[in-house]
Amino acid sequence: MASREPKALTFDVVGTIIDFETGLLRYLRDACGPAAERLTDGAILDAYRASRGAPDVGRFPDDLERVYQQIAPALGLPGDPAIGRGFAQSVKDWPPFPDSVAALQRLGRRYRLVAMTNAARWALDLMAARLGNPFHDTVSCDDALCEKPDPHYFAFARGRISRDGITKDQILHVAQSQYHDIGVAKAMGYTVCWVERRKGIAGSGGTITAAQQTVPHYHVATLAELADIAESGALLMQA
């Protein structure tokens, strides 16, 4: 096992730093009014997850317009196209997790922080601003021309980070999604930290379920826990 700290932390954003489940539920309940009142959070998130895993999925978050039109009939929600358009735009209002801003500030004092998201550039820029622009660099699906878990996304990001003289064995990847991030990143040789945001909560929520769960090098429930590990000097490269 290596005994050195990482030089860069790469982060998934939606689901790891931004609380997309709270954001989308809040929007749909506000926009759909009484029609959404009888639905549980789980029912809405299950329908959302199934739609986002469909073969005809588009780029996020623009694809949320299609998602709404697909899930609305099954959930008994209004068929108003304006609600679907608003769903895609609602990402600008999705909140960070309560610990995200402070934890990123703490981690940014020690490491280079790089966002790696499947979101489009316009959405990533809005989310980064909501976080106080903590990242030294950001990668969107518009930059990589693909989405995680495609290994080409990670290869693109690694090449971009290498401009600063940082190699793969100096990068720790931090993410909530086993499907999009943890499994593929560990298989590619990265040290990985799984932020299990739904720890203790039943179900998969809005995130596509991985075929099998990957054991990460680090396993936390919040970014604050990760910052604590870093400040103790115990966050070391292990891949």
MOCORQUI-V319670 format. One record per pair of residues at least 24 apart in sequence whose C-alpha atoms are under 10 Angstrom apart, sorted by the first residue. I is the first residue (numbers start at 1). J is the second residue. Records with the same first field share a line. If there is no record, write none. Layout:
I = J  J
This chain:
1 = 236  237  238  239
2 = 169  236  237  238  239
3 = 234  235  236  237  238
4 = 169  170  233  234  235  236  237  238
5 = 110  111  170  171  172  230  233  234  235  236  237  238
6 = 110  111  112  166  167  168  169  170  171  172  173  191  230  235  236  237  238
7 = 110  111  112  113  165  166  167  168  169  170  171  172  237
8 = 107  108  110  111  112  113  114  136  161  166  167  168  169  170  171  172  173
9 = 107  108  110  111  112  113  114  115  135  170  171  172  173  174  191  192  193
10 = 111  112  113  114  115  116  117  135  137  138  139  157  158  161  171  172  173  174  175  192
11 = 113  114  115  116  117  135  138  139  172  173  174  175  176  181  193
12 = 114  115  116  117  118  119  139  148  173  174  175  176  177  180  181  182  195
13 = 96  114  115  116  117  118  119  124  127  128  174  175  176
14 = 91  94  96  116  117  118  119  124  127  175  176  177  207
15 = 96  97  175  176  177  195  196  197  198  206  207
16 = 96  97  100  174  175  176  177  194  195  196  197  221  222  223
17 = 95  96  97  98  99  100  101  103  104  115  127  128  131  174  175  176  195  197  222  223
18 = 91  94  95  96  97  98  100  101  127  128  130  131
19 = 94  95  96  97  98  100  197
20 = 91  93  94  95  96  97  206  207
21 = 45  48  94  95  205  206  207
22 = 94  95  96  97
23 = 87  90  91  92  93  94  95  96
24 = 48  64  87  88  90  91  93  94  95  206
25 = 94
26 = 90  93  94
27 = 83  86  87  90  91  93  94
28 = 68  77  83  84  86  87  90
29 = 77
31 = 77  78  82  83  84  86  87
32 = 72  76  77  78  79  80  83
33 = 77  78
34 = 77
35 = 75  76  77  78
36 = 75  76  77  78
38 = 75  76
39 = 75  76  77
41 = 205  206
42 = 202  203  204  205  206
43 = 75  205
44 = 71  72  75  205  206
45 = 203  204  205  206  207
46 = 71  203  204  205  206  207  208
47 = 71  72  74  75  205  206
48 = 72  205  206  207  208
49 = 204  205  206  207  208  209
50 = 206  207  208  209
51 = 206  208
52 = 206  207  208
53 = 207  208  209
59 = 118  119  120  141  142  146  147
60 = 88  91  117  118  119  120  121  123  141  147
61 = 87  88  89  90  91  118  119  120  121  122  123  124
62 = 87  88  89  91  119  120  123
63 = 87  88
64 = 88  89  90  91
65 = 89
88 = 123
89 = 123
90 = 123
91 = 119  123  124  126  127
92 = 122  123  124  125  126  127  129  130
93 = 126  127  130
94 = 126  127  130
95 = 127  130  131
96 = 127  128  130  131
97 = 131  197  222  223
98 = 222  223  224
99 = 222  223  224  225
100 = 131  222  223  224
101 = 130  131  132  133  134  223  224
102 = 131  132  134  223  224  227
103 = 222  223  224  225  226  227  228
104 = 131  132  133  134  135  223  224  226  227
105 = 131  132  133  134  135  227
106 = 223  224  226  227  228  230  231
107 = 134  223  224  226  227  228  230  231
108 = 134  135  136  227
109 = 231
110 = 227  230  231
111 = 136  171  230
112 = 136  137  161  164  166  171
113 = 137  138  171  172
114 = 138  139  157  161  171  173
115 = 139  140  157  173  174
116 = 140  141  144  147  148  153  154  157  173  174  175  181
117 = 141  142  144  147  148  153  180  181
118 = 142  143  144  145  146  147  148  149  153  180
119 = 147
137 = 161
147 = 180
148 = 179  180  181  184  185
149 = 177  178  179  180  181  182  183  184  185
150 = 180  181  184  185
151 = 181  184  185  187  188
154 = 181  184  185  188  190
155 = 188
168 = 239
169 = 237  238  239
170 = 236  237  238  239
171 = 237  239
172 = 217  218  235  236  237  238  239
174 = 216  218  219  223  226
175 = 223
176 = 207  219  220  221  222
177 = 204  207  208  209  210
178 = 207  208  209  210  211  212  213  214  215  216
179 = 207  208  209  210  211  212  213  214
180 = 207  208  209  210
181 = 210
182 = 210  213  214  215  216  217
183 = 210  211  212  213  214  215  216
184 = 214
185 = 214  216
186 = 214  215  216  217  239
187 = 214
188 = 239
189 = 238  239
190 = 217  237  238  239
191 = 216  217  218  236  237  238  239
192 = 216  217  218  219  237  238  239
193 = 217  218  219  220  223  226  235
194 = 218  219  220  221  222  223  226
195 = 219  220  221  222  223  225  226
196 = 220  221  222  223
197 = 221  222  223
198 = 222
